[in-house]
Structures are given as structure tokens and as C-alpha cells.
Amino acid sequence: MRPNRRDLGSLPKGTRARIINVIGGWGVRQRLYEMGIYPGAEIVVIENRGIGPVIVGSKGGQIAIGRGMARRIIVEVVS
């Protein structure tokens, strides 16, 4: 993986990132897409305490993503 690419679960609060890939089956990708989490979408990490869900902001809303799923979302940190 490139140095500026990481899984969503590893990002600290306040980090802005662009979704690069979602690792999972069609159903998982479709569900996340419906919530605004898809390749090319930009998000900001609102809360990530290292346990429990990762809360991200996307398209003016907030989404709680389980830690296991967050680790399957590959992002690229943006400035």
C-alpha cells in the first residue's frame, strides 16, 4: 500500500480523506455506497477512539461505521 493510503480505522480525529477502495462483497459495497461511502467520496473523521465505531462526516451528514468495516475501507489522506 502507498504511504499516504491507509485503512479508515487507523485515521485520527479531524483527518480528511478520499475513499480509494472498499474491500468486501457486493452487498457490503452497496450498503456503504447508499450511505455515501464509495471510491472518490471525500470524508472527514469526526470521532475515532480506537475502540467502537468510527464516526465520519460525508455529504453533510454523519455515519457510524463499525471498526471491522472501517478497516476494509482504504483511503488516501488529503490536505
mmJSON file of the N, C-alpha and C atoms, coordinates in Angstrom:
{"data_MODEL":{"atom_site":{
"group_PDB":["ATOM","ATOM","ATOM","ATOM","ATOM","ATOM","ATOM","ATOM","ATOM","ATOM","ATOM","ATOM","ATOM","ATOM","ATOM","ATOM","ATOM","ATOM","ATOM","ATOM","ATOM","ATOM","ATOM","ATOM","ATOM","ATOM","ATOM","ATOM","ATOM","ATOM","ATOM","ATOM","ATOM","ATOM","ATOM","ATOM","ATOM","ATOM","ATOM","ATOM","ATOM","ATOM","ATOM","ATOM","ATOM","ATOM","ATOM","ATOM","ATOM","ATOM","ATOM","ATOM","ATOM","ATOM","ATOM","ATOM","ATOM","ATOM","ATOM","ATOM","ATOM","ATOM","ATOM","ATOM","ATOM","ATOM","ATOM","ATOM","ATOM","ATOM","ATOM","ATOM","ATOM","ATOM","ATOM","ATOM","ATOM","ATOM","ATOM","ATOM","ATOM","ATOM","ATOM","ATOM","ATOM","ATOM","ATOM","ATOM","ATOM","ATOM","ATOM","ATOM","ATOM","ATOM","ATOM","ATOM","ATOM","ATOM","ATOM","ATOM","ATOM","ATOM","ATOM","ATOM","ATOM","ATOM","ATOM","ATOM","ATOM","ATOM","ATOM","ATOM","ATOM","ATOM","ATOM","ATOM","ATOM","ATOM","ATOM","ATOM","ATOM","ATOM","ATOM","ATOM","ATOM","ATOM","ATOM","ATOM","ATOM","ATOM","ATOM","ATOM","ATOM","ATOM","ATOM","ATOM","ATOM","ATOM","ATOM","ATOM","ATOM","ATOM","ATOM","ATOM","ATOM","ATOM","ATOM","ATOM","ATOM","ATOM","ATOM","ATOM","ATOM","ATOM","ATOM","ATOM","ATOM","ATOM","ATOM","ATOM","ATOM","ATOM","ATOM","ATOM","ATOM","ATOM","ATOM","ATOM","ATOM","ATOM","ATOM","ATOM","ATOM","ATOM","ATOM","ATOM","ATOM","ATOM","ATOM","ATOM","ATOM","ATOM","ATOM","ATOM","ATOM","ATOM","ATOM","ATOM","ATOM","ATOM","ATOM","ATOM","ATOM","ATOM","ATOM","ATOM","ATOM","ATOM","ATOM","ATOM","ATOM","ATOM","ATOM","ATOM","ATOM","ATOM","ATOM","ATOM","ATOM","ATOM","ATOM","ATOM","ATOM","ATOM","ATOM","ATOM","ATOM","ATOM","ATOM","ATOM","ATOM","ATOM","ATOM","ATOM","ATOM","ATOM","ATOM","ATOM","ATOM","ATOM","ATOM","ATOM","ATOM","ATOM","ATOM","ATOM","ATOM"],
"id":[1,2,3,4,5,6,7,8,9,10,11,12,13,14,15,16,17,18,19,20,21,22,23,24,25,26,27,28,29,30,31,32,33,34,35,36,37,38,39,40,41,42,43,44,45,46,47,48,49,50,51,52,53,54,55,56,57,58,59,60,61,62,63,64,65,66,67,68,69,70,71,72,73,74,75,76,77,78,79,80,81,82,83,84,85,86,87,88,89,90,91,92,93,94,95,96,97,98,99,100,101,102,103,104,105,106,107,108,109,110,111,112,113,114,115,116,117,118,119,120,121,122,123,124,125,126,127,128,129,130,131,132,133,134,135,136,137,138,139,140,141,142,143,144,145,146,147,148,149,150,151,152,153,154,155,156,157,158,159,160,161,162,163,164,165,166,167,168,169,170,171,172,173,174,175,176,177,178,179,180,181,182,183,184,185,186,187,188,189,190,191,192,193,194,195,196,197,198,199,200,201,202,203,204,205,206,207,208,209,210,211,212,213,214,215,216,217,218,219,220,221,222,223,224,225,226,227,228,229,230,231,232,233,234,235,236,237],
"type_symbol":["N","C","C","N","C","C","N","C","C","N","C","C","N","C","C","N","C","C","N","C","C","N","C","C","N","C","C","N","C","C","N","C","C","N","C","C","N","C","C","N","C","C","N","C","C","N","C","C","N","C","C","N","C","C","N","C","C","N","C","C","N","C","C","N","C","C","N","C","C","N","C","C","N","C","C","N","C","C","N","C","C","N","C","C","N","C","C","N","C","C","N","C","C","N","C","C","N","C","C","N","C","C","N","C","C","N","C","C","N","C","C","N","C","C","N","C","C","N","C","C","N","C","C","N","C","C","N","C","C","N","C","C","N","C","C","N","C","C","N","C","C","N","C","C","N","C","C","N","C","C","N","C","C","N","C","C","N","C","C","N","C","C","N","C","C","N","C","C","N","C","C","N","C","C","N","C","C","N","C","C","N","C","C","N","C","C","N","C","C","N","C","C","N","C","C","N","C","C","N","C","C","N","C","C","N","C","C","N","C","C","N","C","C","N","C","C","N","C","C","N","C","C","N","C","C","N","C","C","N","C","C","N","C","C","N","C","C"],
"label_atom_id":["N","CA","C","N","CA","C","N","CA","C","N","CA","C","N","CA","C","N","CA","C","N","CA","C","N","CA","C","N","CA","C","N","CA","C","N","CA","C","N","CA","C","N","CA","C","N","CA","C","N","CA","C","N","CA","C","N","CA","C","N","CA","C","N","CA","C","N","CA","C","N","CA","C","N","CA","C","N","CA","C","N","CA","C","N","CA","C","N","CA","C","N","CA","C","N","CA","C","N","CA","C","N","CA","C","N","CA","C","N","CA","C","N","CA","C","N","CA","C","N","CA","C","N","CA","C","N","CA","C","N","CA","C","N","CA","C","N","CA","C","N","CA","C","N","CA","C","N","CA","C","N","CA","C","N","CA","C","N","CA","C","N","CA","C","N","CA","C","N","CA","C","N","CA","C","N","CA","C","N","CA","C","N","CA","C","N","CA","C","N","CA","C","N","CA","C","N","CA","C","N","CA","C","N","CA","C","N","CA","C","N","CA","C","N","CA","C","N","CA","C","N","CA","C","N","CA","C","N","CA","C","N","CA","C","N","CA","C","N","CA","C","N","CA","C","N","CA","C","N","CA","C","N","CA","C","N","CA","C","N","CA","C","N","CA","C","N","CA","C","N","CA","C","N","CA","C"],
"label_alt_id":[null,null,null,null,null,null,null,null,null,null,null,null,null,null,null,null,null,null,null,null,null,null,null,null,null,null,null,null,null,null,null,null,null,null,null,null,null,null,null,null,null,null,null,null,null,null,null,null,null,null,null,null,null,null,null,null,null,null,null,null,null,null,null,null,null,null,null,null,null,null,null,null,null,null,null,null,null,null,null,null,null,null,null,null,null,null,null,null,null,null,null,null,null,null,null,null,null,null,null,null,null,null,null,null,null,null,null,null,null,null,null,null,null,null,null,null,null,null,null,null,null,null,null,null,null,null,null,null,null,null,null,null,null,null,null,null,null,null,null,null,null,null,null,null,null,null,null,null,null,null,null,null,null,null,null,null,null,null,null,null,null,null,null,null,null,null,null,null,null,null,null,null,null,null,null,null,null,null,null,null,null,null,null,null,null,null,null,null,null,null,null,null,null,null,null,null,null,null,null,null,null,null,null,null,null,null,null,null,null,null,null,null,null,null,null,null,null,null,null,null,null,null,null,null,null,null,null,null,null,null,null,null,null,null,null,null,null],
"label_comp_id":["MET","MET","MET","ARG","ARG","ARG","PRO","PRO","PRO","ASN","ASN","ASN","ARG","ARG","ARG","ARG","ARG","ARG","ASP","ASP","ASP","LEU","LEU","LEU","GLY","GLY","GLY","SER","SER","SER","LEU","LEU","LEU","PRO","PRO","PRO","LYS","LYS","LYS","GLY","GLY","GLY","THR","THR","THR","ARG","ARG","ARG","ALA","ALA","ALA","ARG","ARG","ARG","ILE","ILE","ILE","ILE","ILE","ILE","ASN","ASN","ASN","VAL","VAL","VAL","ILE","ILE","ILE","GLY","GLY","GLY","GLY","GLY","GLY","TRP","TRP","TRP","GLY","GLY","GLY","VAL","VAL","VAL","ARG","ARG","ARG","GLN","GLN","GLN","ARG","ARG","ARG","LEU","LEU","LEU","TYR","TYR","TYR","GLU","GLU","GLU","MET","MET","MET","GLY","GLY","GLY","ILE","ILE","ILE","TYR","TYR","TYR","PRO","PRO","PRO","GLY","GLY","GLY","ALA","ALA","ALA","GLU","GLU","GLU","ILE","ILE","ILE","VAL","VAL","VAL","VAL","VAL","VAL","ILE","ILE","ILE","GLU","GLU","GLU","ASN","ASN","ASN","ARG","ARG","ARG","GLY","GLY","GLY","ILE","ILE","ILE","GLY","GLY","GLY","PRO","PRO","PRO","VAL","VAL","VAL","ILE","ILE","ILE","VAL","VAL","VAL","GLY","GLY","GLY","SER","SER","SER","LYS","LYS","LYS","GLY","GLY","GLY","GLY","GLY","GLY","GLN","GLN","GLN","ILE","ILE","ILE","ALA","ALA","ALA","ILE","ILE","ILE","GLY","GLY","GLY","ARG","ARG","ARG","GLY","GLY","GLY","MET","MET","MET","ALA","ALA","ALA","ARG","ARG","ARG","ARG","ARG","ARG","ILE","ILE","ILE","ILE","ILE","ILE","VAL","VAL","VAL","GLU","GLU","GLU","VAL","VAL","VAL","VAL","VAL","VAL","SER","SER","SER"],
"label_asym_id":["A","A","A","A","A","A","A","A","A","A","A","A","A","A","A","A","A","A","A","A","A","A","A","A","A","A","A","A","A","A","A","A","A","A","A","A","A","A","A","A","A","A","A","A","A","A","A","A","A","A","A","A","A","A","A","A","A","A","A","A","A","A","A","A","A","A","A","A","A","A","A","A","A","A","A","A","A","A","A","A","A","A","A","A","A","A","A","A","A","A","A","A","A","A","A","A","A","A","A","A","A","A","A","A","A","A","A","A","A","A","A","A","A","A","A","A","A","A","A","A","A","A","A","A","A","A","A","A","A","A","A","A","A","A","A","A","A","A","A","A","A","A","A","A","A","A","A","A","A","A","A","A","A","A","A","A","A","A","A","A","A","A","A","A","A","A","A","A","A","A","A","A","A","A","A","A","A","A","A","A","A","A","A","A","A","A","A","A","A","A","A","A","A","A","A","A","A","A","A","A","A","A","A","A","A","A","A","A","A","A","A","A","A","A","A","A","A","A","A","A","A","A","A","A","A","A","A","A","A","A","A","A","A","A","A","A","A"],
"label_entity_id":["1","1","1","1","1","1","1","1","1","1","1","1","1","1","1","1","1","1","1","1","1","1","1","1","1","1","1","1","1","1","1","1","1","1","1","1","1","1","1","1","1","1","1","1","1","1","1","1","1","1","1","1","1","1","1","1","1","1","1","1","1","1","1","1","1","1","1","1","1","1","1","1","1","1","1","1","1","1","1","1","1","1","1","1","1","1","1","1","1","1","1","1","1","1","1","1","1","1","1","1","1","1","1","1","1","1","1","1","1","1","1","1","1","1","1","1","1","1","1","1","1","1","1","1","1","1","1","1","1","1","1","1","1","1","1","1","1","1","1","1","1","1","1","1","1","1","1","1","1","1","1","1","1","1","1","1","1","1","1","1","1","1","1","1","1","1","1","1","1","1","1","1","1","1","1","1","1","1","1","1","1","1","1","1","1","1","1","1","1","1","1","1","1","1","1","1","1","1","1","1","1","1","1","1","1","1","1","1","1","1","1","1","1","1","1","1","1","1","1","1","1","1","1","1","1","1","1","1","1","1","1","1","1","1","1","1","1"],
"label_seq_id":[1,1,1,2,2,2,3,3,3,4,4,4,5,5,5,6,6,6,7,7,7,8,8,8,9,9,9,10,10,10,11,11,11,12,12,12,13,13,13,14,14,14,15,15,15,16,16,16,17,17,17,18,18,18,19,19,19,20,20,20,21,21,21,22,22,22,23,23,23,24,24,24,25,25,25,26,26,26,27,27,27,28,28,28,29,29,29,30,30,30,31,31,31,32,32,32,33,33,33,34,34,34,35,35,35,36,36,36,37,37,37,38,38,38,39,39,39,40,40,40,41,41,41,42,42,42,43,43,43,44,44,44,45,45,45,46,46,46,47,47,47,48,48,48,49,49,49,50,50,50,51,51,51,52,52,52,53,53,53,54,54,54,55,55,55,56,56,56,57,57,57,58,58,58,59,59,59,60,60,60,61,61,61,62,62,62,63,63,63,64,64,64,65,65,65,66,66,66,67,67,67,68,68,68,69,69,69,70,70,70,71,71,71,72,72,72,73,73,73,74,74,74,75,75,75,76,76,76,77,77,77,78,78,78,79,79,79],
"pdbx_PDB_ins_code":[null,null,null,null,null,null,null,null,null,null,null,null,null,null,null,null,null,null,null,null,null,null,null,null,null,null,null,null,null,null,null,null,null,null,null,null,null,null,null,null,null,null,null,null,null,null,null,null,null,null,null,null,null,null,null,null,null,null,null,null,null,null,null,null,null,null,null,null,null,null,null,null,null,null,null,null,null,null,null,null,null,null,null,null,null,null,null,null,null,null,null,null,null,null,null,null,null,null,null,null,null,null,null,null,null,null,null,null,null,null,null,null,null,null,null,null,null,null,null,null,null,null,null,null,null,null,null,null,null,null,null,null,null,null,null,null,null,null,null,null,null,null,null,null,null,null,null,null,null,null,null,null,null,null,null,null,null,null,null,null,null,null,null,null,null,null,null,null,null,null,null,null,null,null,null,null,null,null,null,null,null,null,null,null,null,null,null,null,null,null,null,null,null,null,null,null,null,null,null,null,null,null,null,null,null,null,null,null,null,null,null,null,null,null,null,null,null,null,null,null,null,null,null,null,null,null,null,null,null,null,null,null,null,null,null,null,null],
"Cartn_x":[0.842,0.0,0.895,0.482,1.247,1.278,2.319,2.463,1.29,0.657,-0.456,-1.806,-1.791,-3.022,-3.069,-4.199,-4.375,-5.814,-6.069,-7.464,-8.128,-9.413,-10.172,-10.066,-10.007,-9.94,-8.681,-7.655,-6.383,-6.243,-7.221,-7.102,-7.531,-6.787,-7.184,-8.297,-8.931,-9.992,-9.493,-10.355,-10.029,-9.372,-9.008,-8.332,-9.321,-8.93,-9.722,-9.118,-9.992,-9.509,-10.46,-9.921,-10.709,-10.757,-11.944,-12.108,-11.451,-10.599,-9.924,-10.581,-10.89,-11.446,-12.203,-13.206,-13.925,-13.73,-13.122,-12.85,-14.029,-14.742,-15.898,-16.771,-17.784,-18.709,-19.639,-20.423,-21.331,-22.288,-22.845,-23.812,-23.215,-22.007,-21.317,-21.043,-20.509,-20.208,-21.476,-22.563,-23.821,-24.359,-24.304,-24.799,-23.999,-22.675,-21.834,-22.062,-22.235,-22.498,-23.751,-24.78,-26.032,-25.85,-24.814,-24.523,-23.517,-23.101,-22.163,-20.708,-20.443,-19.073,-18.772,-18.062,-17.741,-16.448,-15.742,-14.497,-14.69,-13.811,-13.864,-14.513,-15.325,-16.001,-14.989,-15.173,-14.309,-15.043,-14.311,-14.879,-13.945,-14.462,-13.641,-13.941,-12.905,-13.089,-13.534,-14.727,-15.277,-14.891,-14.877,-14.514,-13.893,-12.771,-12.13,-11.351,-11.935,-11.325,-10.469,-10.367,-9.57,-10.366,-11.545,-12.486,-13.864,-14.742,-16.081,-16.063,-17.183,-17.294,-16.441,-16.155,-15.508,-16.637,-16.695,-17.742,-17.125,-17.727,-17.22,-18.312,-17.89,-18.796,-18.696,-19.851,-19.902,-21.172,-21.032,-22.182,-23.086,-22.499,-23.27,-23.886,-23.675,-24.219,-23.112,-23.497,-22.547,-22.939,-21.921,-22.139,-21.242,-21.807,-21.015,-20.719,-19.444,-19.011,-18.295,-18.733,-18.106,-16.617,-15.856,-14.398,-13.932,-14.542,-14.149,-14.359,-15.479,-15.75,-14.81,-14.524,-13.63,-12.25,-11.829,-10.52,-10.526,-11.704,-11.813,-12.051,-12.028,-12.189,-10.818,-10.272,-8.944,-9.106,-8.364,-8.473,-7.102,-7.138,-5.932,-6.116,-5.191,-5.279,-5.101,-5.967,-5.882,-5.62,-5.074,-4.748,-5.981],
"Cartn_y":[-1.172,0.0,1.245,2.27,3.515,4.168,4.963,5.555,6.424,7.151,8.018,7.307,6.002,5.205,4.344,4.385,3.653,3.174,2.34,1.962,3.031,3.201,4.233,4.094,2.878,2.65,3.166,3.47,3.931,5.454,6.169,7.625,8.324,9.343,10.096,11.104,11.551,12.557,13.783,14.318,15.519,15.274,14.033,13.721,13.755,14.417,14.411,13.368,12.623,11.547,11.321,10.705,10.313,8.792,8.24,6.79,6.288,5.266,4.657,3.331,2.514,1.186,0.698,-0.119,-0.812,-2.298,-2.979,-4.404,-5.163,-5.871,-6.624,-7.043,-7.793,-8.273,-7.188,-7.546,-6.6,-5.986,-6.786,-6.287,-5.243,-5.487,-4.54,-3.24,-3.35,-2.147,-1.359,-2.051,-1.378,-0.629,-1.264,-0.633,0.634,0.545,1.714,2.799,2.409,3.375,4.181,3.504,4.183,5.186,4.987,5.91,6.989,6.99,7.998,7.605,6.322,5.816,4.991,5.593,4.933,5.542,4.84,5.373,6.769,7.678,9.06,10.012,9.492,10.342,10.862,12.111,12.681,12.666,12.316,12.207,12.892,13.134,13.632,12.763,12.39,11.575,12.501,12.257,13.066,12.486,11.165,10.503,9.149,8.873,7.562,7.355,6.643,6.444,5.188,4.453,3.232,1.992,2.183,1.094,1.581,0.667,1.059,1.601,2.199,2.654,3.883,4.064,5.273,6.135,7.382,8.282,9.22,9.256,10.102,11.036,12.154,13.085,12.899,12.823,12.64,13.288,14.154,14.809,15.501,16.18,16.955,16.159,14.847,14.011,13.272,12.544,11.733,10.27,9.411,7.976,7.263,6.328,5.484,4.182,3.855,2.65,1.753,0.513,-0.437,-0.566,-0.828,-0.89,-1.918,-3.099,-4.12,-3.65,-2.988,-2.47,-1.313,-0.466,0.678,0.207,-0.939,-1.473,-1.982,-2.138,-2.63,-1.502,-0.269,0.906,1.564,1.525,2.075,3.525,4.412,5.84,6.433,7.607,8.391,9.709,10.03,11.264,12.45,13.466,14.688,15.869,16.941,18.123,18.946],
"Cartn_z":[0.0,0.0,0.0,-0.688,-0.743,0.64,0.924,2.258,2.696,1.78,2.164,2.09,1.829,1.819,3.065,3.734,4.989,5.072,6.067,6.273,7.142,6.949,7.652,9.166,9.663,11.102,11.764,10.983,11.554,11.569,11.042,10.948,12.235,12.661,13.851,13.547,14.599,14.521,13.753,12.88,12.123,10.779,10.479,9.213,8.054,6.976,5.738,4.812,4.152,3.286,2.123,1.074,-0.101,-0.128,-0.327,-0.398,-1.684,-1.543,-2.688,-3.052,-2.045,-2.305,-1.082,-1.327,-0.257,-0.507,0.461,0.33,0.917,0.067,0.539,-0.622,-0.309,-1.317,-1.826,-2.825,-3.458,-2.446,-1.555,-0.581,0.342,0.801,1.683,0.941,-0.263,-1.048,-1.352,-1.68,-1.994,-0.775,0.378,1.611,1.933,1.828,2.09,1.041,-0.215,-1.282,-0.962,-0.484,-0.144,0.993,1.803,2.903,2.489,1.217,0.734,0.854,1.12,1.238,-0.009,-0.958,-2.223,-2.771,-3.659,-4.211,-4.808,-4.409,-4.88,-3.891,-2.982,-1.994,-0.978,-0.547,0.485,1.814,2.854,4.196,5.19,6.387,7.485,8.706,9.44,10.642,11.767,12.284,13.366,14.719,14.818,16.077,15.789,16.45,16.362,17.651,18.578,19.894,19.971,18.873,18.887,19.253,19.802,20.072,19.647,19.333,18.895,17.48,17.058,15.673,15.376,14.093,13.592,13.044,13.479,13.006,11.985,10.798,9.719,9.235,8.685,8.042,6.546,5.901,4.459,3.931,2.948,2.318,3.33,4.289,5.248,6.376,6.407,7.477,8.201,9.234,9.98,9.871,9.771,9.629,10.626,11.377,12.279,11.541,11.425,10.718,11.719,11.801,12.707,12.43,13.477,13.365,12.339,12.313,11.343,9.917,9.665,8.328,8.0,8.981,8.749,8.298,8.789,8.395,6.959,6.38,4.999,4.005,4.498,3.642,3.507,2.294,2.032,1.585,2.238,1.963,1.668,1.067,0.823,1.56,2.438,3.215,2.276,2.432,1.624,2.547,1.988,2.794,3.06],
"occupancy":[1.0,1.0,1.0,1.0,1.0,1.0,1.0,1.0,1.0,1.0,1.0,1.0,1.0,1.0,1.0,1.0,1.0,1.0,1.0,1.0,1.0,1.0,1.0,1.0,1.0,1.0,1.0,1.0,1.0,1.0,1.0,1.0,1.0,1.0,1.0,1.0,1.0,1.0,1.0,1.0,1.0,1.0,1.0,1.0,1.0,1.0,1.0,1.0,1.0,1.0,1.0,1.0,1.0,1.0,1.0,1.0,1.0,1.0,1.0,1.0,1.0,1.0,1.0,1.0,1.0,1.0,1.0,1.0,1.0,1.0,1.0,1.0,1.0,1.0,1.0,1.0,1.0,1.0,1.0,1.0,1.0,1.0,1.0,1.0,1.0,1.0,1.0,1.0,1.0,1.0,1.0,1.0,1.0,1.0,1.0,1.0,1.0,1.0,1.0,1.0,1.0,1.0,1.0,1.0,1.0,1.0,1.0,1.0,1.0,1.0,1.0,1.0,1.0,1.0,1.0,1.0,1.0,1.0,1.0,1.0,1.0,1.0,1.0,1.0,1.0,1.0,1.0,1.0,1.0,1.0,1.0,1.0,1.0,1.0,1.0,1.0,1.0,1.0,1.0,1.0,1.0,1.0,1.0,1.0,1.0,1.0,1.0,1.0,1.0,1.0,1.0,1.0,1.0,1.0,1.0,1.0,1.0,1.0,1.0,1.0,1.0,1.0,1.0,1.0,1.0,1.0,1.0,1.0,1.0,1.0,1.0,1.0,1.0,1.0,1.0,1.0,1.0,1.0,1.0,1.0,1.0,1.0,1.0,1.0,1.0,1.0,1.0,1.0,1.0,1.0,1.0,1.0,1.0,1.0,1.0,1.0,1.0,1.0,1.0,1.0,1.0,1.0,1.0,1.0,1.0,1.0,1.0,1.0,1.0,1.0,1.0,1.0,1.0,1.0,1.0,1.0,1.0,1.0,1.0,1.0,1.0,1.0,1.0,1.0,1.0,1.0,1.0,1.0,1.0,1.0,1.0,1.0,1.0,1.0,1.0,1.0,1.0],
"B_iso_or_equiv":[0.0,0.0,0.0,0.0,0.0,0.0,0.0,0.0,0.0,0.0,0.0,0.0,0.0,0.0,0.0,0.0,0.0,0.0,0.0,0.0,0.0,0.0,0.0,0.0,0.0,0.0,0.0,0.0,0.0,0.0,0.0,0.0,0.0,0.0,0.0,0.0,0.0,0.0,0.0,0.0,0.0,0.0,0.0,0.0,0.0,0.0,0.0,0.0,0.0,0.0,0.0,0.0,0.0,0.0,0.0,0.0,0.0,0.0,0.0,0.0,0.0,0.0,0.0,0.0,0.0,0.0,0.0,0.0,0.0,0.0,0.0,0.0,0.0,0.0,0.0,0.0,0.0,0.0,0.0,0.0,0.0,0.0,0.0,0.0,0.0,0.0,0.0,0.0,0.0,0.0,0.0,0.0,0.0,0.0,0.0,0.0,0.0,0.0,0.0,0.0,0.0,0.0,0.0,0.0,0.0,0.0,0.0,0.0,0.0,0.0,0.0,0.0,0.0,0.0,0.0,0.0,0.0,0.0,0.0,0.0,0.0,0.0,0.0,0.0,0.0,0.0,0.0,0.0,0.0,0.0,0.0,0.0,0.0,0.0,0.0,0.0,0.0,0.0,0.0,0.0,0.0,0.0,0.0,0.0,0.0,0.0,0.0,0.0,0.0,0.0,0.0,0.0,0.0,0.0,0.0,0.0,0.0,0.0,0.0,0.0,0.0,0.0,0.0,0.0,0.0,0.0,0.0,0.0,0.0,0.0,0.0,0.0,0.0,0.0,0.0,0.0,0.0,0.0,0.0,0.0,0.0,0.0,0.0,0.0,0.0,0.0,0.0,0.0,0.0,0.0,0.0,0.0,0.0,0.0,0.0,0.0,0.0,0.0,0.0,0.0,0.0,0.0,0.0,0.0,0.0,0.0,0.0,0.0,0.0,0.0,0.0,0.0,0.0,0.0,0.0,0.0,0.0,0.0,0.0,0.0,0.0,0.0,0.0,0.0,0.0,0.0,0.0,0.0,0.0,0.0,0.0,0.0,0.0,0.0,0.0,0.0,0.0],
"pdbx_formal_charge":[null,null,null,null,null,null,null,null,null,null,null,null,null,null,null,null,null,null,null,null,null,null,null,null,null,null,null,null,null,null,null,null,null,null,null,null,null,null,null,null,null,null,null,null,null,null,null,null,null,null,null,null,null,null,null,null,null,null,null,null,null,null,null,null,null,null,null,null,null,null,null,null,null,null,null,null,null,null,null,null,null,null,null,null,null,null,null,null,null,null,null,null,null,null,null,null,null,null,null,null,null,null,null,null,null,null,null,null,null,null,null,null,null,null,null,null,null,null,null,null,null,null,null,null,null,null,null,null,null,null,null,null,null,null,null,null,null,null,null,null,null,null,null,null,null,null,null,null,null,null,null,null,null,null,null,null,null,null,null,null,null,null,null,null,null,null,null,null,null,null,null,null,null,null,null,null,null,null,null,null,null,null,null,null,null,null,null,null,null,null,null,null,null,null,null,null,null,null,null,null,null,null,null,null,null,null,null,null,null,null,null,null,null,null,null,null,null,null,null,null,null,null,null,null,null,null,null,null,null,null,null,null,null,null,null,null,null],
"auth_seq_id":[1,1,1,2,2,2,3,3,3,4,4,4,5,5,5,6,6,6,7,7,7,8,8,8,9,9,9,10,10,10,11,11,11,12,12,12,13,13,13,14,14,14,15,15,15,16,16,16,17,17,17,18,18,18,19,19,19,20,20,20,21,21,21,22,22,22,23,23,23,24,24,24,25,25,25,26,26,26,27,27,27,28,28,28,29,29,29,30,30,30,31,31,31,32,32,32,33,33,33,34,34,34,35,35,35,36,36,36,37,37,37,38,38,38,39,39,39,40,40,40,41,41,41,42,42,42,43,43,43,44,44,44,45,45,45,46,46,46,47,47,47,48,48,48,49,49,49,50,50,50,51,51,51,52,52,52,53,53,53,54,54,54,55,55,55,56,56,56,57,57,57,58,58,58,59,59,59,60,60,60,61,61,61,62,62,62,63,63,63,64,64,64,65,65,65,66,66,66,67,67,67,68,68,68,69,69,69,70,70,70,71,71,71,72,72,72,73,73,73,74,74,74,75,75,75,76,76,76,77,77,77,78,78,78,79,79,79],
"auth_comp_id":["MET","MET","MET","ARG","ARG","ARG","PRO","PRO","PRO","ASN","ASN","ASN","ARG","ARG","ARG","ARG","ARG","ARG","ASP","ASP","ASP","LEU","LEU","LEU","GLY","GLY","GLY","SER","SER","SER","LEU","LEU","LEU","PRO","PRO","PRO","LYS","LYS","LYS","GLY","GLY","GLY","THR","THR","THR","ARG","ARG","ARG","ALA","ALA","ALA","ARG","ARG","ARG","ILE","ILE","ILE","ILE","ILE","ILE","ASN","ASN","ASN","VAL","VAL","VAL","ILE","ILE","ILE","GLY","GLY","GLY","GLY","GLY","GLY","TRP","TRP","TRP","GLY","GLY","GLY","VAL","VAL","VAL","ARG","ARG","ARG","GLN","GLN","GLN","ARG","ARG","ARG","LEU","LEU","LEU","TYR","TYR","TYR","GLU","GLU","GLU","MET","MET","MET","GLY","GLY","GLY","ILE","ILE","ILE","TYR","TYR","TYR","PRO","PRO","PRO","GLY","GLY","GLY","ALA","ALA","ALA","GLU","GLU","GLU","ILE","ILE","ILE","VAL","VAL","VAL","VAL","VAL","VAL","ILE","ILE","ILE","GLU","GLU","GLU","ASN","ASN","ASN","ARG","ARG","ARG","GLY","GLY","GLY","ILE","ILE","ILE","GLY","GLY","GLY","PRO","PRO","PRO","VAL","VAL","VAL","ILE","ILE","ILE","VAL","VAL","VAL","GLY","GLY","GLY","SER","SER","SER","LYS","LYS","LYS","GLY","GLY","GLY","GLY","GLY","GLY","GLN","GLN","GLN","ILE","ILE","ILE","ALA","ALA","ALA","ILE","ILE","ILE","GLY","GLY","GLY","ARG","ARG","ARG","GLY","GLY","GLY","MET","MET","MET","ALA","ALA","ALA","ARG","ARG","ARG","ARG","ARG","ARG","ILE","ILE","ILE","ILE","ILE","ILE","VAL","VAL","VAL","GLU","GLU","GLU","VAL","VAL","VAL","VAL","VAL","VAL","SER","SER","SER"],
"auth_asym_id":["A","A","A","A","A","A","A","A","A","A","A","A","A","A","A","A","A","A","A","A","A","A","A","A","A","A","A","A","A","A","A","A","A","A","A","A","A","A","A","A","A","A","A","A","A","A","A","A","A","A","A","A","A","A","A","A","A","A","A","A","A","A","A","A","A","A","A","A","A","A","A","A","A","A","A","A","A","A","A","A","A","A","A","A","A","A","A","A","A","A","A","A","A","A","A","A","A","A","A","A","A","A","A","A","A","A","A","A","A","A","A","A","A","A","A","A","A","A","A","A","A","A","A","A","A","A","A","A","A","A","A","A","A","A","A","A","A","A","A","A","A","A","A","A","A","A","A","A","A","A","A","A","A","A","A","A","A","A","A","A","A","A","A","A","A","A","A","A","A","A","A","A","A","A","A","A","A","A","A","A","A","A","A","A","A","A","A","A","A","A","A","A","A","A","A","A","A","A","A","A","A","A","A","A","A","A","A","A","A","A","A","A","A","A","A","A","A","A","A","A","A","A","A","A","A","A","A","A","A","A","A","A","A","A","A","A","A"],
"auth_atom_id":["N","CA","C","N","CA","C","N","CA","C","N","CA","C","N","CA","C","N","CA","C","N","CA","C","N","CA","C","N","CA","C","N","CA","C","N","CA","C","N","CA","C","N","CA","C","N","CA","C","N","CA","C","N","CA","C","N","CA","C","N","CA","C","N","CA","C","N","CA","C","N","CA","C","N","CA","C","N","CA","C","N","CA","C","N","CA","C","N","CA","C","N","CA","C","N","CA","C","N","CA","C","N","CA","C","N","CA","C","N","CA","C","N","CA","C","N","CA","C","N","CA","C","N","CA","C","N","CA","C","N","CA","C","N","CA","C","N","CA","C","N","CA","C","N","CA","C","N","CA","C","N","CA","C","N","CA","C","N","CA","C","N","CA","C","N","CA","C","N","CA","C","N","CA","C","N","CA","C","N","CA","C","N","CA","C","N","CA","C","N","CA","C","N","CA","C","N","CA","C","N","CA","C","N","CA","C","N","CA","C","N","CA","C","N","CA","C","N","CA","C","N","CA","C","N","CA","C","N","CA","C","N","CA","C","N","CA","C","N","CA","C","N","CA","C","N","CA","C","N","CA","C","N","CA","C","N","CA","C","N","CA","C","N","CA","C","N","CA","C","N","CA","C","N","CA","C"],
"pdbx_PDB_model_num":[1,1,1,1,1,1,1,1,1,1,1,1,1,1,1,1,1,1,1,1,1,1,1,1,1,1,1,1,1,1,1,1,1,1,1,1,1,1,1,1,1,1,1,1,1,1,1,1,1,1,1,1,1,1,1,1,1,1,1,1,1,1,1,1,1,1,1,1,1,1,1,1,1,1,1,1,1,1,1,1,1,1,1,1,1,1,1,1,1,1,1,1,1,1,1,1,1,1,1,1,1,1,1,1,1,1,1,1,1,1,1,1,1,1,1,1,1,1,1,1,1,1,1,1,1,1,1,1,1,1,1,1,1,1,1,1,1,1,1,1,1,1,1,1,1,1,1,1,1,1,1,1,1,1,1,1,1,1,1,1,1,1,1,1,1,1,1,1,1,1,1,1,1,1,1,1,1,1,1,1,1,1,1,1,1,1,1,1,1,1,1,1,1,1,1,1,1,1,1,1,1,1,1,1,1,1,1,1,1,1,1,1,1,1,1,1,1,1,1,1,1,1,1,1,1,1,1,1,1,1,1,1,1,1,1,1,1]
}}}
